[in-house]
Amino acid sequence: GQVPMRRVPFFGELPADDSLAILSVVAGGAALGLFLSFVVAFQKREEIVGELSNVKIPEMKYTERVPEPGECWGICGSRDGNFDTIERVMNSFAKKAS
């Protein structure tokens, strides 16, 4: 049969039976948990900042790589930008005018 419905903010229409009570308990628990996580983070902010400041970021070193003779980088052509091959490939995908 027909179950009476009830409008609930943020959730829309819900059945007005025990599921509404369960939803309110779960939503309240989630809100309380979120609030308490912010409270704990605020109280322990000195320790959190201290631990984060101990993190060591590895230094990245760049070494120029010189191509070996006959080695191919991407589309085999000059490193400085011979785009003829790319242009031919891209034009082969273009729609042909009829």
PyMOL commands that set and color helices and strands:
alter all, ss='L'
color gray80, all
select helices_A, chain A and resi 18-43+45-53+84-93
alter helices_A, ss='H'
color red, helices_A
select strands_A, chain A and resi 5-8+12-15
alter strands_A, ss='S'
color yellow, strands_A
deselect
rebuild
show_as cartoon
